[in-house]
Amino acid sequence: MTTAVPAVPAVPAPHRRSAFWLLARTEGLLFLRSAGSVLWTALLPVVAIVVLGIVPGTRHPSHSFGGLSPLEVYVPILMMYVFLMAAVNMLPAVLTGYREQGVLRRLSTTPVPPSRLLGAQGLIYLGIGIVIDALILVIATAFGARAPHQFTGFVLSLLLVAAATLGIGMLITAVASTEKIANALGLATFFPLMFFAGLWIPRQSMDSVLRTISDYSPLGAGVRALQASTDGHWPPVAALLVLAGYAIVCGAAAARLFRWE
């Protein structure tokens, strides 16, 4: 006569989706504990838009800016700044540092693959960009700037900007072997892209050559799309294609070149 052995109930493995959100929460807390990251990514553009709104002269239309007020000119530029700062300066430094420290390699031995970490980081910076840009828009409209009349096109443009800048940031992460190199590449990318977005010379004041280059840069195309949406027009197809092109090409190159260790 054989004795029946009671079956041992299987211990359920952690749900992958739950593990991803736990990882995203942890990475988000680490970001918030970094004073420099919060200051440069979130607080600086918000303070800048408040200062612009407080100064009375910036709220009046100007012929130099094509009938827009300086406040309205700089709203989309500061929105571009948020996404670029997060995706190109912050994200590559964090991920490259993890690779240097062997974090990505060690993650490959756990139930949570390293790709989940990339997804968590991308979600964090996308979320930060959307929240801060929404706050910038609310503050600007409170000071008298026009709200976007073509809201669907405005949101689509912002999402494409997010995808393009994340693609560029991931490409920097893929080719940078150390955190120092990632920081250097991030800065070398940041300043030209912000120039063509109009940070120092607004697009309305650029000559034809600079504006054409700006049209084919990711942030210049982003500013062009957002301003058209604010005016009540659907974003120019050319601008949307430029943004989608950067997202696809840089994302594909990053996926091909990326190394976990």
C-alpha positions in Angstrom: 0.0 0.0 0.0 1.5 3.3 -1.0 1.1 6.5 1.0 0.0 9.5 -0.9 2.4 12.3 -0.6 0.6 15.7 -0.4 1.5 18.0 -3.2 3.6 21.0 -2.2 1.9 24.1 -3.4 4.0 26.0 -5.9 5.2 29.3 -4.8 4.1 31.8 -7.3 6.8 33.8 -9.0 6.6 37.6 -8.8 4.3 38.9 -11.4 6.5 40.5 -14.1 4.2 43.5 -14.4 4.4 44.1 -10.6 8.2 43.7 -10.8 8.4 46.3 -13.5 6.3 48.9 -11.6 8.4 48.2 -8.4 11.5 48.8 -10.4 10.1 52.0 -11.9 9.1 53.2 -8.4 12.5 52.6 -7.1 14.2 54.4 -10.0 11.8 57.3 -9.6 12.7 57.7 -5.9 16.4 57.6 -6.8 15.8 60.4 -9.3 13.9 62.5 -6.8 16.7 62.1 -4.3 19.1 63.6 -6.8 18.9 67.4 -6.1 20.8 68.2 -9.3 18.5 66.2 -11.5 15.3 67.7 -10.0 16.7 71.3 -10.2 17.9 71.2 -13.8 15.2 69.1 -15.2 12.1 70.3 -13.4 12.6 73.5 -11.4 14.7 75.6 -13.8 12.2 75.7 -16.7 9.3 76.3 -14.3 11.1 79.2 -12.7 12.0 80.6 -16.1 8.4 80.6 -17.3 7.3 82.3 -14.1 9.9 85.0 -14.5 8.9 85.5 -18.1 5.3 85.8 -17.1 5.9 88.3 -14.3 7.8 90.8 -16.5 5.0 92.9 -18.2 6.9 93.5 -21.4 7.1 89.8 -22.3 3.3 89.4 -22.5 2.8 91.9 -25.4 3.0 90.9 -29.0 6.1 91.9 -30.9 6.7 92.4 -34.6 10.2 90.9 -34.1 8.5 87.6 -33.2 5.9 87.5 -35.9 3.2 89.0 -33.8 3.8 86.6 -30.9 4.8 87.8 -27.4 8.2 86.7 -26.0 6.3 84.6 -23.5 4.5 82.7 -26.2 7.8 82.3 -28.2 9.6 80.7 -25.2 6.8 78.3 -24.1 7.6 75.6 -26.7 11.3 76.2 -26.3 11.2 75.5 -22.6 9.0 72.4 -23.2 11.8 71.1 -25.6 14.4 71.8 -22.9 12.6 69.6 -20.4 12.6 66.5 -22.7 16.1 67.1 -24.0 17.6 67.6 -20.5 16.0 64.5 -19.2 16.6 62.2 -22.1 20.0 63.4 -23.3 21.8 64.6 -20.2 20.3 62.6 -17.3 19.3 59.3 -18.8 22.6 58.3 -20.5 24.6 59.2 -17.4 22.4 56.9 -15.2 22.3 53.9 -17.5 26.0 54.2 -18.4 26.8 54.3 -14.7 24.7 51.2 -14.1 26.6 49.4 -16.9 30.0 50.5 -15.5 29.0 49.2 -12.0 27.8 45.9 -13.4 24.2 46.5 -12.4 22.9 45.6 -15.9 24.9 42.4 -15.9 23.7 41.4 -12.5 20.1 42.1 -13.5 20.4 39.5 -16.2 20.6 36.8 -13.5 17.3 37.9 -11.9 13.7 37.4 -13.0 13.8 41.0 -14.1 15.7 41.4 -17.3 17.9 44.4 -18.0 15.4 45.6 -20.6 12.9 46.3 -17.8 15.4 48.8 -16.4 15.5 50.6 -19.7 11.8 50.6 -19.9 11.5 51.9 -16.3 14.0 54.7 -17.0 12.2 55.7 -20.2 8.9 55.8 -18.4 10.3 58.0 -15.6 11.7 60.6 -18.0 8.7 60.5 -20.2 6.4 61.1 -17.2 8.6 63.9 -15.9 8.6 65.6 -19.2 4.8 65.4 -19.6 4.1 66.7 -16.1 6.6 69.6 -16.2 5.5 70.6 -19.7 1.8 70.5 -18.6 2.8 72.8 -15.7 4.7 75.2 -18.0 1.6 75.4 -20.3 -0.7 76.1 -17.4 1.5 78.8 -15.9 2.0 80.4 -19.3 -1.7 80.5 -20.1 -2.4 82.0 -16.6 -0.1 84.8 -17.6 -2.0 85.4 -20.8 -0.2 83.2 -23.4 -2.5 81.4 -25.9 -3.6 77.9 -25.2 -3.1 75.4 -28.0 -6.2 75.6 -30.3 -5.3 72.3 -32.0 -4.9 70.3 -28.9 -4.7 66.8 -30.5 -1.9 68.0 -32.8 -0.2 69.6 -29.8 -0.2 66.4 -27.8 0.9 64.3 -30.8 3.8 66.7 -31.3 4.9 66.4 -27.7 4.8 62.6 -27.8 6.9 62.6 -30.9 9.4 65.0 -29.3 9.6 62.6 -26.3 10.2 59.6 -28.6 12.9 61.5 -30.6 14.8 62.7 -27.6 14.6 59.3 -25.9 16.0 57.8 -29.1 18.9 60.2 -29.1 19.5 59.6 -25.4 19.5 55.8 -25.8 21.9 56.1 -28.8 24.3 58.1 -26.6 23.9 55.4 -23.9 24.7 52.7 -26.5 27.9 54.3 -27.8 29.3 55.8 -24.5 31.6 53.3 -22.7 31.8 55.3 -19.5 29.6 57.8 -17.5 32.1 60.6 -18.2 31.9 60.0 -22.0 28.1 59.9 -21.7 28.1 63.3 -19.9 30.4 64.8 -22.5 28.3 63.5 -25.4 25.2 64.7 -23.7 26.5 68.2 -23.4 27.9 68.2 -27.0 24.4 67.2 -28.1 22.4 69.5 -25.8 23.7 72.9 -26.8 23.4 72.6 -30.6 19.9 71.2 -30.4 18.8 73.9 -28.0 20.3 76.6 -30.3 18.3 75.3 -33.2 15.2 75.1 -31.0 15.6 78.9 -30.6 16.8 79.3 -27.1 19.3 82.0 -27.9 18.0 83.2 -31.3 14.2 82.5 -31.6 13.2 80.8 -34.8 11.3 83.9 -35.9 14.6 85.9 -35.8 16.7 83.3 -37.7 17.8 83.9 -41.3 16.7 81.4 -43.9 19.7 79.1 -43.6 19.5 78.8 -39.9 15.7 78.3 -40.0 16.1 75.5 -42.6 18.6 73.7 -40.4 16.3 74.2 -37.5 13.4 72.7 -39.4 15.4 69.5 -39.8 16.6 69.3 -36.2 14.5 67.4 -33.8 13.8 70.3 -31.4 13.4 72.9 -34.2 10.8 70.6 -35.8 9.2 70.2 -32.3 8.9 74.0 -31.8 7.5 74.4 -35.3 4.9 71.7 -34.7 3.9 73.1 -31.3 3.6 76.7 -32.5 1.4 75.6 -35.5 -0.8 73.7 -33.0 -1.1 76.7 -30.8 -2.2 78.8 -33.8 -5.0 76.3 -34.5 -3.4 74.5 -37.4 -2.5 70.8 -37.7 1.3 70.4 -37.2 3.2 70.5 -40.5 3.6 66.9 -41.8 7.3 67.6 -42.5 7.9 68.5 -38.9 6.1 65.3 -37.7 8.1 63.2 -40.1 11.4 64.7 -38.9 10.5 63.9 -35.3 9.4 60.3 -36.3 12.6 59.9 -38.3 14.8 60.8 -35.4 12.9 58.5 -33.1 13.0 55.5 -35.5 16.6 55.9 -36.7 18.2 56.7 -33.4 16.1 54.1 -31.6 17.0 51.4 -34.1 20.7 52.3 -34.0 20.7 52.3 -30.2 19.0 48.8 -30.1 21.7 47.5 -32.5 24.7 49.0 -30.7 23.6 48.7 -27.1 25.7 46.5 -24.8 24.7 45.3 -21.3 28.3 45.2 -20.1 
